[in-house]
């Protein structure tokens, strides 16, 4: 089933943001797509959210997702592969 063009555009942009790693790029992406709270969110919170999002983004390379799982676990956070997350 073909996705609507706006969904495809979002997914392409999201993938680029999740591979980029620049928190200000992520902030702008979130605000653009309706998360106005991201405009004032602390950078540390956005970094954690970025890593969590990467763990659940199955369109990213597995090694990129694993890097984020490791980053989160090293800091005591749960990733999206954790059933308790």
Buried (B, 14 or more C-beta within 10 A) or exposed (E): EEEEEEEEEBEEBBEEBBEEEEBEBBBBBBBEEEEEEBEEBEEEEBBBBBBBBBBBBEEBEEEBBBBBBEBBEEEEBBBBEEEEE
